[in-house]
Amino acid sequence: MKKDDLDLKIRKAMVEMSEDVQPSDDMFERIKSQIEFEQSRKEKVVTMKRNRKMLKVASVACALMITTVGVYAGGKAVGYFGSSSSVYKYKEVPTIEQMEKETGIRKAFVDKFANGYKFDGAVIEDLNTTGSNGDTLDKTKAMNLVYKKSGSPEIFVDAHKKMPSEIALEEQDGYRNVEVNGIKLFVSTTNMRFVPPEHEKTAEEKQLEKEGKMTISYGSDKVEDKKSVTVAWEKDGVRYSISSLSDEGMPEQTLIDMAEELI
């Protein structure tokens, strides 16, 4: 048998074998997270997390913004992919004209909140929803704004046009509702556990995730527990959220009051 023929048969056999091989969920998550971790070293981050709530997460180690989302049973979208530069595009609050040009949204944001938080910078995020097999359903641009206050956790504000495949906030679990100025706010506090790419979930972690009491995020250099607090709402076809990440968790009322200044 010629060498070329033998090579061809080997390759064919390998392809046929690979069709019956599927990685475990944990192995898939670790491989995906390792890829994401390597990408973050190039000042870009692309993530798809299957959580129970929509969150904005600050990755301190990479100084990047990571978008994570909920798992939607029976829904159209199962997650988001979000990518943005680690370098601010805007160092002053974007104008209404800049917002419209970047995202199609005519919206003004505050330079400073009543509680002392000040605008620090903003990036444009390429955002898309994904289906159960990882295919892209819809695409849009989001404005991610960062606010800081000495001695306090950073605050992240996100705005993007609601995509057709996104699940309505009313259909998602884990939120409590508060009405402000005629707008329904969806408020949640989530336990986040950041773990290294090689981390294997314990039986306890799997159970906590199943119950919606914890979200596991891969890519950290060590295991860290944080609390993420998020307030989300929709208005005129735009989805907004304001969130924070800290050891103890910011009081939900603080973010509710800040959201009221943006409505």
C-alpha positions as CSV (number, residue, x, y, z in Angstrom):
1,M,0.0,0.0,0.0
2,K,1.3,3.4,-0.9
3,K,2.1,5.8,1.9
4,D,-0.4,8.4,0.6
5,D,-3.2,5.8,0.5
6,L,-2.4,4.7,4.0
7,D,-2.4,8.3,5.3
8,L,-5.8,8.9,3.6
9,K,-7.3,5.8,5.3
10,I,-5.9,6.8,8.7
11,R,-7.4,10.3,8.4
12,K,-10.7,8.9,7.3
13,A,-10.8,6.5,10.2
14,M,-9.9,9.3,12.7
15,V,-12.8,11.5,11.3
16,E,-15.2,8.6,11.6
17,M,-14.1,7.9,15.2
18,S,-14.4,11.6,16.2
19,E,-18.0,11.7,15.2
20,D,-18.9,9.4,18.1
21,V,-16.7,11.2,20.6
22,Q,-18.2,14.0,22.7
23,P,-16.5,15.7,25.7
24,S,-18.2,15.8,29.0
25,D,-19.9,19.1,30.1
26,D,-17.1,19.8,32.6
27,M,-14.3,19.1,30.0
28,F,-16.1,21.3,27.4
29,E,-16.3,24.1,30.0
30,R,-12.6,23.8,30.9
31,I,-11.5,23.8,27.2
32,K,-13.7,26.7,26.4
33,S,-12.5,28.7,29.4
34,Q,-8.8,28.0,28.7
35,I,-9.4,29.4,25.2
36,E,-11.1,32.5,26.6
37,F,-8.3,32.9,29.2
38,E,-5.6,32.9,26.4
39,Q,-7.6,35.4,24.4
40,S,-7.8,37.8,27.3
41,R,-4.0,38.1,27.2
42,K,-4.4,39.8,23.8
43,E,-6.6,42.5,25.4
44,K,-9.8,40.9,24.1
45,V,-12.2,38.7,25.8
46,V,-15.0,36.5,24.4
47,T,-17.2,34.6,26.9
48,M,-20.3,32.5,26.9
49,K,-21.5,31.5,30.3
50,R,-24.6,29.5,31.1
51,N,-25.9,31.1,34.3
52,R,-29.3,31.6,35.7
53,K,-29.3,35.4,35.6
54,M,-28.0,38.2,33.4
55,L,-24.9,39.7,35.0
56,K,-22.0,42.0,34.3
57,V,-18.8,40.6,35.8
58,A,-15.6,42.4,36.4
59,S,-12.5,40.3,35.9
60,V,-9.9,41.9,38.1
61,A,-7.0,39.7,37.0
62,C,-7.4,40.6,33.3
63,A,-8.8,44.1,33.8
64,L,-11.5,43.2,31.3
65,M,-15.3,43.3,31.3
66,I,-17.0,40.0,30.9
67,T,-20.7,39.5,30.0
68,T,-22.5,36.5,31.3
69,V,-26.1,35.5,31.0
70,G,-28.7,33.1,32.1
71,V,-29.8,29.6,31.0
72,Y,-33.3,29.8,29.6
73,A,-35.3,26.6,29.7
74,G,-37.4,26.3,26.5
75,G,-36.4,29.8,25.3
76,K,-34.9,31.0,22.0
77,A,-31.5,32.0,23.3
78,V,-29.3,30.1,25.7
79,G,-26.6,32.7,26.1
80,Y,-24.6,35.6,24.9
81,F,-21.2,36.1,23.4
82,G,-19.7,39.5,24.2
83,S,-16.3,40.9,23.2
84,S,-14.8,44.3,24.0
85,S,-11.4,45.9,24.2
86,S,-9.7,46.2,27.6
87,V,-8.9,49.9,26.7
88,Y,-11.6,52.6,27.1
89,K,-12.8,54.0,23.9
90,Y,-14.5,56.9,25.7
91,K,-12.9,58.7,28.6
92,E,-15.7,61.3,28.8
93,V,-19.4,60.4,29.0
94,P,-20.6,59.6,25.5
95,T,-22.9,62.2,24.0
96,I,-26.4,61.3,22.7
97,E,-25.0,61.6,19.2
98,Q,-22.1,59.2,20.0
99,M,-24.5,56.7,21.6
100,E,-26.7,56.7,18.6
101,K,-23.8,56.3,16.2
102,E,-22.3,53.4,18.2
103,T,-25.4,51.6,19.3
104,G,-28.4,53.1,17.6
105,I,-29.7,54.3,21.0
106,R,-30.5,57.9,21.7
107,K,-29.7,58.1,25.4
108,A,-27.8,60.4,27.7
109,F,-25.9,59.1,30.7
110,V,-24.8,60.9,33.9
111,D,-21.3,62.0,34.6
112,K,-21.8,61.6,38.3
113,F,-24.5,59.9,40.5
114,A,-25.9,61.5,43.6
115,N,-24.1,59.0,45.8
116,G,-20.7,60.2,44.5
117,Y,-19.9,57.6,41.8
118,K,-18.2,59.2,38.9
119,F,-17.8,58.2,35.3
120,D,-14.4,56.5,34.6
121,G,-14.7,55.3,31.0
122,A,-16.6,53.3,28.5
123,V,-16.1,50.6,25.8
124,I,-18.2,49.3,22.9
125,E,-19.1,45.7,23.1
126,D,-19.9,43.4,20.2
127,L,-22.8,41.3,21.6
128,N,-24.8,38.5,20.1
129,T,-27.2,35.8,21.3
130,T,-26.4,32.2,20.8
131,G,-28.5,29.1,20.4
132,S,-28.2,25.7,22.0
133,N,-25.6,24.5,19.5
134,G,-23.6,27.7,19.7
135,D,-24.9,29.3,16.6
136,T,-25.3,33.1,16.4
137,L,-28.9,34.2,16.5
138,D,-28.8,38.0,16.6
139,K,-26.1,40.7,16.8
140,T,-25.9,44.2,18.3
141,K,-23.6,46.8,19.8
142,A,-23.7,47.6,23.5
143,M,-22.3,50.5,25.4
144,N,-20.5,49.5,28.7
145,L,-19.8,52.3,31.1
146,V,-17.7,52.1,34.3
147,Y,-18.3,54.3,37.3
148,K,-15.9,54.5,40.3
149,K,-15.9,55.9,43.8
150,S,-13.0,55.8,46.2
151,G,-13.2,52.9,48.6
152,S,-16.2,51.3,46.9
153,P,-16.7,48.6,44.3
154,E,-16.9,49.6,40.6
155,I,-20.3,50.0,39.0
156,F,-21.0,48.8,35.5
157,V,-23.8,50.2,33.3
158,D,-24.8,48.5,30.1
159,A,-27.2,49.5,27.4
160,H,-28.1,47.7,24.1
161,K,-31.1,47.4,21.8
162,K,-33.1,44.3,22.8
163,M,-32.5,41.5,20.3
164,P,-35.5,39.4,19.0
165,S,-34.0,36.2,20.4
166,E,-33.5,37.6,23.9
167,I,-35.7,36.2,26.6
168,A,-38.0,38.8,28.3
169,L,-36.9,39.7,31.8
170,E,-40.3,38.7,33.0
171,E,-39.6,35.2,31.9
172,Q,-36.3,34.8,33.8
173,D,-36.0,33.4,37.3
174,G,-34.2,34.8,40.3
175,Y,-35.3,38.4,40.2
176,R,-37.5,40.4,42.5
177,N,-39.5,43.3,41.1
178,V,-39.4,47.0,42.0
179,E,-41.3,49.7,40.1
180,V,-39.7,53.1,39.7
181,N,-41.2,56.0,37.7
182,G,-43.5,53.5,36.0
183,I,-40.7,51.2,35.0
184,K,-40.4,47.7,36.4
185,L,-36.9,46.9,37.7
186,F,-35.6,43.3,38.0
187,V,-33.2,43.0,40.9
188,S,-31.0,40.1,41.8
189,T,-28.0,39.1,44.0
190,T,-25.9,36.2,42.9
191,N,-23.0,34.2,44.5
192,M,-20.2,34.1,42.0
193,R,-17.3,31.7,42.3
194,F,-14.2,32.4,40.1
195,V,-12.1,29.3,39.4
196,P,-8.9,28.4,37.4
197,P,-9.5,26.8,33.9
198,E,-8.5,23.4,35.2
199,H,-11.0,23.4,38.1
200,E,-13.4,20.5,38.3
201,K,-16.8,21.2,39.8
202,T,-17.5,19.5,43.1
203,A,-20.8,17.8,43.7
204,E,-21.8,20.6,46.0
205,E,-21.0,23.3,43.4
206,K,-23.0,21.4,40.8
207,Q,-26.0,21.3,43.1
208,L,-25.7,25.0,44.0
209,E,-25.6,25.8,40.3
210,K,-28.6,23.6,39.7
211,E,-30.5,25.4,42.4
212,G,-29.5,28.8,41.0
213,K,-27.6,29.7,44.2
214,M,-24.1,29.9,42.6
215,T,-22.5,30.8,39.2
216,I,-19.2,29.3,38.3
217,S,-16.9,31.5,36.2
218,Y,-13.7,30.0,34.7
219,G,-10.4,31.9,34.0
220,S,-9.2,33.1,37.5
221,D,-5.8,32.1,38.8
222,K,-7.4,31.0,42.1
223,V,-10.7,30.2,43.6
224,E,-12.5,33.4,44.7
225,D,-16.0,34.0,46.0
226,K,-17.8,37.2,45.2
227,K,-21.4,38.6,45.2
228,S,-22.8,40.2,42.1
229,V,-25.8,42.5,42.4
230,T,-27.7,43.5,39.2
231,V,-30.6,45.7,38.4
232,A,-32.0,45.4,34.9
233,W,-34.9,47.0,33.0
234,E,-36.2,47.6,29.6
235,K,-37.5,50.9,28.1
236,D,-38.4,51.8,24.5
237,G,-36.8,48.6,23.1
238,V,-33.6,49.0,25.0
239,R,-32.3,46.7,27.7
240,Y,-30.3,48.4,30.5
241,S,-28.5,47.0,33.5
242,I,-26.4,48.4,36.3
243,S,-24.3,46.0,38.4
244,S,-21.5,45.5,40.8
245,L,-19.2,42.8,42.0
246,S,-17.7,42.7,45.5
247,D,-16.8,40.4,48.5
248,E,-19.8,41.4,50.6
249,G,-22.2,42.5,47.8
250,M,-23.5,46.0,47.4
251,P,-26.9,46.8,48.9
252,E,-29.5,46.3,46.2
253,Q,-31.2,49.6,47.2
254,T,-28.0,51.5,46.2
255,L,-28.2,50.2,42.6
256,I,-32.0,50.8,42.5
257,D,-31.4,54.4,43.5
258,M,-28.7,54.8,40.8
259,A,-31.0,53.1,38.2
260,E,-33.7,55.7,39.0
261,E,-31.3,58.4,38.0
262,L,-30.9,56.8,34.6
263,I,-34.6,56.2,33.9
